[in-house]
Amino acid sequence: MILKDFWVLFFLPIAIFLVFYFTRKNRTASFRFPDESFIKGIEPSSRIKFRKKIIYLRLIVISLFFLALSRPVIILKETKIERQGIDIILSIDCSGSMKAEDFVIGGKRKNRLEVVKSVVADFIKGRDGDRIGIVSFAGRAYTACPLTLDYDWVISNLERIKIGLIEDGTAIGSAIAASLNRLKDSTAKSKIIILLSDGVNNAGKINPLTAAELAKALGIRIYTIGVGSKGWVPYPIKDIWGREIYQDVKIELDEALLTQIASVTGGRYFLATNTNALVDIYREIDRMEKTSVEERGYRRYSELFGFFLIAALLLLLGEILLVNTLLRAIP
């Protein structure tokens, strides 16, 4: 049995004290005798003895009332809930090369960053019980969203990531370092970084492999994703009239470095050359990264206050009947 409002019982001793106090205060003799020797040696009858003990019946009634108020319940069924919970940093490249439009969503050509944000948003919505944060990087890295369980807020911060907000370049080492800074104080049993890039490390002062070794030492696994079609891809530029036109460019992707980073930390490298491949990659990572946390929960219970209330009312009725019949006092 569990008492849901246990605090109510703290008032029970006060109620008991008040009953004793007012009972003794109001106690007066029915008959007065001038000489005490007249009644010495006369034993009170069992009826009188029982009447003096009727106060204990009243105390039982009060105790039952307080127990009813404390909302006693009994567990009918105990359930076990398995929750998935890990800490994840999504490290997203927002360098100028992410403007290349070699991906398609809904039959329309989109740039790489737009597609990545759409796929990552679906990935975030599919998680349950994980803390998720975002680090964005180009020529340097910055935290777009700290670790949180508020997925709506994570997605709103994801939408704010734009190309050109910081100096151009691809600082992969800085991105890993910024991600590690967010995870180093985490107490989660499993911590991962999903790093996505479409270029070659050419900025920042931190060597990506040195950062990967640090991640390994901290027990943090890194999954790396290379994004972009191989060969020439359409890239939007402005002509002399300020109009947007497309020019085919070749963007280099350092797959060897991304593979090494993942390998050092016990993660995996993936290549996404189109939208469907990118979706499949995040789904695969979602399947691989599950940490079961067993919790005990109680789903079904039965309220018992009615039983205590009925018992108290029956005893109270019994007291009233006894006091006015068998135990009735003659003034």
C-alpha positions as CSV (number, residue, x, y, z in Angstrom):
1,M,0.0,0.0,0.0
2,I,1.2,3.5,-0.8
3,L,0.0,6.8,0.7
4,K,-0.1,9.4,-2.0
5,D,-0.7,12.4,0.4
6,F,1.4,11.1,3.3
7,W,1.8,14.6,4.7
8,V,-1.8,14.6,5.9
9,L,-0.8,12.2,8.7
10,F,1.5,14.8,10.3
11,F,-1.8,16.5,11.6
12,L,-3.0,13.2,13.2
13,P,-1.1,13.7,16.5
14,I,-2.6,17.2,16.8
15,A,-6.1,15.9,16.4
16,I,-5.5,13.1,19.0
17,F,-4.1,15.7,21.5
18,L,-7.2,17.9,21.0
19,V,-9.6,15.0,21.6
20,F,-7.8,14.1,24.9
21,Y,-7.6,17.7,26.0
22,F,-11.3,18.6,25.5
23,T,-12.5,15.2,26.9
24,R,-10.6,15.7,30.2
25,K,-11.6,19.4,30.3
26,N,-15.3,18.6,30.0
27,R,-15.3,15.7,32.5
28,T,-17.5,16.5,35.5
29,A,-19.0,14.3,38.1
30,S,-22.7,13.4,37.7
31,F,-23.3,13.1,41.5
32,R,-21.5,14.8,44.4
33,F,-21.1,13.1,47.8
34,P,-20.3,15.0,51.0
35,D,-18.3,12.1,52.3
36,E,-15.9,10.0,50.2
37,S,-16.1,7.1,52.6
38,F,-19.7,6.5,51.4
39,I,-18.6,5.2,48.0
40,K,-15.2,3.7,49.0
41,G,-14.9,0.1,48.0
42,I,-17.6,0.2,45.4
43,E,-16.3,-1.2,42.1
44,P,-17.6,0.5,38.9
45,S,-19.6,-1.8,36.6
46,S,-18.2,-3.2,33.4
47,R,-20.6,-0.8,31.5
48,I,-19.1,2.2,33.2
49,K,-15.6,0.9,32.6
50,F,-16.3,0.4,28.9
51,R,-17.9,3.9,28.7
52,K,-14.6,5.4,30.0
53,K,-12.8,3.6,27.2
54,I,-15.1,4.8,24.4
55,I,-12.6,7.6,23.7
56,Y,-10.3,5.1,22.1
57,L,-13.0,4.2,19.7
58,R,-13.2,7.8,18.8
59,L,-9.5,8.0,18.3
60,I,-9.7,5.0,15.9
61,V,-12.4,6.8,13.9
62,I,-10.2,9.9,13.7
63,S,-7.2,7.8,12.6
64,L,-9.2,6.1,9.9
65,F,-10.5,9.6,8.6
66,F,-6.9,10.8,8.3
67,L,-5.8,7.6,6.5
68,A,-8.6,8.1,4.1
69,L,-7.5,11.7,3.5
70,S,-3.9,10.5,2.8
71,R,-5.2,8.7,-0.3
72,P,-4.0,5.1,0.2
73,V,-3.6,3.1,-3.0
74,I,-2.6,-0.4,-3.8
75,I,-0.5,-1.3,-6.9
76,L,-2.4,-3.6,-9.3
77,K,0.2,-3.9,-12.0
78,E,3.9,-3.1,-12.2
79,T,5.3,-2.3,-15.6
80,K,8.8,-2.0,-16.9
81,I,9.7,0.8,-19.5
82,E,12.7,0.6,-21.7
83,R,13.9,4.1,-22.6
84,Q,16.6,5.0,-25.1
85,G,19.0,7.7,-24.0
86,I,22.4,8.9,-25.2
87,D,24.1,12.3,-25.7
88,I,24.5,13.3,-29.4
89,I,26.3,16.3,-31.0
90,L,25.4,16.9,-34.6
91,S,28.3,18.7,-36.2
92,I,27.3,20.3,-39.5
93,D,29.4,21.9,-42.2
94,C,28.0,25.2,-43.3
95,S,31.0,26.3,-45.5
96,G,30.5,27.9,-48.9
97,S,30.8,24.6,-50.8
98,M,27.5,23.5,-49.1
99,K,25.7,25.8,-51.6
100,A,26.3,23.2,-54.4
101,E,22.9,22.1,-55.7
102,D,23.5,18.4,-56.5
103,F,20.7,17.1,-54.2
104,V,17.0,16.8,-54.8
105,I,14.0,17.0,-52.4
106,G,10.4,16.4,-53.7
107,G,11.6,16.6,-57.3
108,K,13.2,20.0,-56.8
109,R,17.0,20.7,-56.8
110,K,18.2,22.0,-53.4
111,N,21.6,22.9,-52.1
112,R,23.4,20.5,-49.8
113,L,22.8,22.4,-46.6
114,E,19.0,22.6,-47.2
115,V,18.9,18.9,-47.7
116,V,21.1,18.1,-44.7
117,K,18.9,20.3,-42.4
118,S,15.7,18.5,-43.6
119,V,17.2,15.0,-43.1
120,V,18.7,15.9,-39.7
121,A,15.4,17.4,-38.5
122,D,13.7,14.1,-39.2
123,F,16.5,12.3,-37.4
124,I,16.0,14.5,-34.3
125,K,12.2,13.9,-34.4
126,G,12.8,10.2,-34.4
127,R,14.9,10.1,-31.2
128,D,13.3,9.6,-27.8
129,G,15.0,10.4,-24.5
130,D,18.3,11.5,-26.0
131,R,20.0,14.8,-25.3
132,I,20.9,16.4,-28.6
133,G,23.1,19.4,-29.4
134,I,24.4,21.1,-32.6
135,V,27.8,22.4,-33.6
136,S,28.1,24.3,-36.9
137,F,31.4,25.0,-38.6
138,A,33.0,26.6,-41.6
139,G,36.3,28.6,-41.1
140,R,35.7,28.1,-37.3
141,A,33.2,26.2,-35.2
142,Y,30.5,27.5,-32.9
143,T,27.8,25.9,-30.8
144,A,24.4,26.4,-32.5
145,C,22.5,24.5,-29.7
146,P,23.7,23.0,-26.4
147,L,22.6,19.5,-25.3
148,T,18.9,19.4,-24.5
149,L,15.8,17.2,-24.5
150,D,13.8,20.0,-26.1
151,Y,13.7,18.8,-29.7
152,D,11.6,21.7,-30.9
153,W,14.2,24.1,-29.7
154,V,17.0,22.0,-31.3
155,I,15.2,22.0,-34.7
156,S,14.5,25.8,-34.5
157,N,18.3,26.3,-33.9
158,L,19.0,24.0,-36.8
159,E,16.9,26.2,-39.1
160,R,19.0,29.2,-38.1
161,I,22.2,27.7,-39.5
162,K,23.1,29.6,-42.7
163,I,25.9,29.7,-45.2
164,G,28.0,32.8,-44.9
165,L,27.3,33.6,-41.2
166,I,31.0,33.0,-40.4
167,E,34.2,33.2,-42.4
168,D,34.5,30.5,-45.1
169,G,36.7,27.4,-44.8
170,T,36.4,23.9,-43.4
171,A,37.7,23.6,-39.9
172,I,37.1,19.9,-39.1
173,G,39.5,19.8,-36.2
174,S,37.8,22.8,-34.6
175,A,34.4,21.2,-35.1
176,I,35.5,18.1,-33.3
177,A,37.0,20.1,-30.5
178,A,33.9,22.2,-30.0
179,S,31.7,19.1,-30.0
180,L,34.0,17.4,-27.4
181,N,33.7,20.5,-25.2
182,R,30.0,20.0,-25.1
183,L,30.3,16.3,-24.3
184,K,33.2,16.2,-21.9
185,D,31.2,16.9,-18.8
186,S,28.3,14.6,-19.8
187,T,27.5,11.7,-17.4
188,A,25.7,9.7,-20.2
189,K,27.0,6.2,-20.7
190,S,27.1,6.6,-24.4
191,K,28.3,9.8,-26.2
192,I,28.6,10.3,-29.9
193,I,29.4,12.9,-32.5
194,I,27.9,12.8,-36.0
195,L,30.2,15.0,-38.1
196,L,29.0,15.9,-41.6
197,S,31.3,17.7,-44.2
198,D,31.6,18.0,-47.9
199,G,35.2,19.4,-48.1
200,V,38.8,19.2,-47.1
201,N,40.2,20.5,-43.8
202,N,41.8,23.8,-44.6
203,A,41.1,26.1,-41.6
204,G,41.5,26.1,-37.8
205,K,44.5,25.5,-35.6
206,I,43.5,22.0,-34.4
207,N,44.6,18.9,-36.2
208,P,41.5,16.7,-36.9
209,L,43.3,13.4,-36.0
210,T,44.6,14.9,-32.8
211,A,41.0,15.9,-31.9
212,A,39.9,12.4,-32.8
213,E,42.5,10.8,-30.5
214,L,41.2,13.1,-27.7
215,A,37.6,11.9,-28.5
216,K,38.9,8.3,-28.2
217,A,40.4,9.1,-24.8
218,L,37.1,10.5,-23.6
219,G,35.2,7.5,-24.8
220,I,33.3,9.4,-27.4
221,R,32.6,7.8,-30.7
222,I,32.5,9.8,-34.0
223,Y,30.5,8.9,-37.0
224,T,31.6,10.9,-40.1
225,I,29.5,11.6,-43.2
226,G,30.9,12.8,-46.5
227,V,28.3,14.7,-48.5
228,G,28.3,15.4,-52.2
229,S,28.3,13.9,-55.7
230,K,31.6,12.9,-57.2
231,G,32.7,14.9,-60.2
232,W,31.3,18.2,-61.4
233,V,28.3,19.7,-59.6
234,P,26.1,22.8,-60.3
235,Y,27.0,25.8,-58.1
236,P,25.1,29.1,-58.0
237,I,27.0,32.3,-58.7
238,K,26.2,35.9,-59.6
239,D,26.8,37.2,-63.1
240,I,27.9,40.8,-63.8
241,W,24.2,41.9,-63.8
242,G,23.6,40.4,-60.3
243,R,21.6,37.5,-61.7
244,E,22.0,34.0,-60.2
245,I,23.4,31.5,-62.7
246,Y,24.9,28.1,-62.3
247,Q,28.4,27.0,-63.1
248,D,29.7,23.5,-62.9
249,V,32.5,23.1,-60.2
250,K,34.4,20.3,-58.7
251,I,34.4,20.2,-54.9
252,E,37.1,18.0,-53.3
253,L,36.0,15.7,-50.4
254,D,38.7,14.3,-48.1
255,E,37.2,10.8,-47.6
256,A,40.5,9.4,-46.3
257,L,40.6,11.9,-43.4
258,L,36.9,11.3,-42.5
259,T,37.5,7.6,-42.6
260,Q,40.5,7.9,-40.2
261,I,38.6,10.1,-37.8
262,A,35.8,7.5,-37.5
263,S,38.2,4.6,-37.3
264,V,40.2,6.1,-34.5
265,T,37.1,6.5,-32.3
266,G,35.4,3.3,-33.1
267,G,32.8,4.9,-35.4
268,R,32.1,4.5,-39.1
269,Y,32.4,6.6,-42.2
270,F,29.5,7.0,-44.7
271,L,29.3,8.6,-48.1
272,A,26.0,10.3,-49.2
273,T,25.9,11.2,-52.9
274,N,22.2,11.9,-52.9
275,T,19.2,12.6,-50.6
276,N,18.1,8.9,-50.3
277,A,21.6,7.8,-49.3
278,L,21.8,10.6,-46.7
279,V,18.4,9.5,-45.2
280,D,19.5,5.9,-45.1
281,I,22.8,6.9,-43.3
282,Y,21.0,8.7,-40.5
283,R,18.5,5.8,-40.2
284,E,21.4,3.3,-39.9
285,I,23.1,5.5,-37.2
286,D,19.8,5.7,-35.4
287,R,19.5,1.9,-35.4
288,M,23.1,1.4,-34.2
289,E,23.1,4.0,-31.4
290,K,20.5,2.7,-28.9
291,T,21.2,2.4,-25.2
292,S,18.6,0.7,-23.2
293,V,17.7,2.2,-19.8
294,E,15.3,0.1,-17.8
295,E,12.9,2.1,-15.6
296,R,10.2,0.8,-13.3
297,G,6.8,2.4,-13.6
298,Y,3.4,1.8,-12.1
299,R,0.5,2.1,-14.5
300,R,-2.5,0.6,-12.7
301,Y,-3.5,1.1,-9.1
302,S,-6.7,1.1,-7.0
303,E,-7.8,3.8,-4.5
304,L,-8.4,2.5,-1.0
305,F,-9.7,5.7,0.7
306,G,-13.3,4.5,0.4
307,F,-12.6,1.4,2.6
308,F,-11.1,3.5,5.4
309,L,-13.8,6.1,5.1
310,I,-16.6,3.5,5.3
311,A,-14.9,1.8,8.3
312,A,-14.6,5.2,10.1
313,L,-18.3,6.0,9.5
314,L,-19.4,2.6,10.7
315,L,-17.4,2.9,13.9
316,L,-18.6,6.4,14.4
317,L,-22.2,5.2,14.0
318,G,-21.5,2.4,16.4
319,E,-20.2,4.9,19.0
320,I,-23.3,7.1,18.7
321,L,-25.6,4.0,19.2
322,L,-23.6,2.7,22.2
323,V,-23.4,6.2,23.9
324,N,-27.2,6.6,23.4
325,T,-28.3,3.1,24.4
326,L,-26.2,0.6,26.4
327,L,-23.6,3.2,27.5
328,R,-26.0,6.0,28.1
329,A,-25.0,8.2,31.0
330,I,-27.7,9.3,33.5
331,P,-27.0,12.9,34.7
